[in-house]
């Protein structure tokens, strides 16, 4: 059981496919992680990691904002950082994305 837990905690965060750029910004995350960094601008091709990808150096994201969280191993496991867009209070998303809950990841995000 311990070996299975270690194996799961070593798995990288799921990666999303390329999506159109949206406006992002520095915000405070809710739920399981925190958000930092800056995002891209509407109409520009992102110049950094996209939604669902690992954050760049200095927690930079081309889309969304850098969200840090712990995986299934919790506080004993490694910290993951991916570029994400949080769902709004009504669980809505822009740009044709849908609000999705990633339970062992960043929580409610737009994918």
C-alpha positions in Angstrom: 0.0 0.0 0.0 2.9 2.4 0.8 4.5 1.6 -2.5 1.2 2.5 -4.3 0.9 5.8 -2.4 4.5 6.7 -3.2 3.9 5.9 -6.9 0.8 8.0 -7.0 2.5 11.0 -5.3 5.3 10.9 -7.8 3.0 11.2 -10.8 3.0 14.6 -12.5 -0.1 16.8 -12.6 -2.4 16.1 -15.6 -1.6 18.2 -18.6 -4.3 20.0 -20.7 -4.3 20.6 -24.4 -3.6 24.1 -25.9 -6.5 26.5 -25.6 -7.1 30.1 -26.7 -5.5 32.8 -24.6 -7.5 34.6 -21.9 -6.9 37.4 -19.4 -5.3 36.2 -16.2 -3.8 37.9 -13.2 -2.5 37.6 -9.7 -5.2 36.3 -7.4 -5.5 34.4 -4.2 -6.6 30.8 -4.7 -9.4 29.2 -3.0 -9.8 25.6 -1.8 -6.7 23.5 -2.0 -4.0 25.9 -3.3 -2.8 29.4 -3.7 -2.4 31.4 -6.9 0.4 33.8 -7.9 2.0 35.2 -11.1 0.5 36.8 -14.1 -1.4 35.7 -17.2 -1.6 36.4 -20.9 -3.7 39.0 -22.7 -6.7 38.4 -24.9 -5.6 38.4 -28.6 -1.9 37.6 -27.8 -0.3 34.2 -28.1 0.8 33.1 -24.6 4.5 33.4 -24.0 4.8 30.9 -21.3 3.1 27.7 -19.9 -0.5 27.2 -20.8 -3.5 26.1 -18.7 -2.7 22.8 -17.0 1.0 23.0 -17.7 3.7 23.3 -15.0 4.5 27.0 -14.1 7.6 28.5 -15.6 10.6 30.0 -13.8 9.5 32.5 -11.2 6.0 31.1 -11.3 5.3 32.7 -14.6 2.3 31.6 -16.8 1.4 32.5 -20.3 -2.3 31.7 -19.5 -4.0 31.9 -16.1 -2.0 32.2 -12.9 0.4 29.8 -11.1 -1.5 27.7 -8.6 0.4 25.6 -5.9 -1.1 22.6 -4.3 -0.2 19.2 -2.8 -1.3 16.0 -4.5 -2.9 12.9 -3.0 0.0 12.5 -0.5 -1.0 15.7 1.2 1.4 17.7 3.3 4.0 14.9 3.2 4.1 14.9 -0.6 5.7 17.3 -3.1 4.3 20.6 -4.0 3.0 21.0 -7.5 2.6 24.3 -9.4 0.5 24.5 -12.6 -1.0 27.4 -14.6 -4.8 27.5 -14.0 -7.9 29.7 -14.3 -10.2 29.5 -11.3 -13.9 29.1 -11.8 -16.0 32.1 -10.7 -18.4 32.0 -7.8 -21.2 30.6 -10.1 -18.8 28.0 -11.5 -18.6 29.7 -14.9 -15.6 29.9 -17.2 -14.7 32.1 -20.2 -13.5 31.0 -23.6 -15.6 27.9 -24.0 -14.0 26.2 -21.0 -15.9 24.3 -18.3 -15.5 24.4 -14.6 -13.9 21.1 -13.5 -12.9 19.9 -10.0 -9.5 18.2 -9.8 -9.8 16.7 -6.3 -6.1 15.9 -5.8 -5.0 19.0 -7.6 -5.8 22.6 -7.9 -9.5 22.2 -7.1 -12.2 24.0 -9.2 -10.5 25.2 -12.4 -11.5 26.1 -15.9 -10.4 23.5 -18.5 
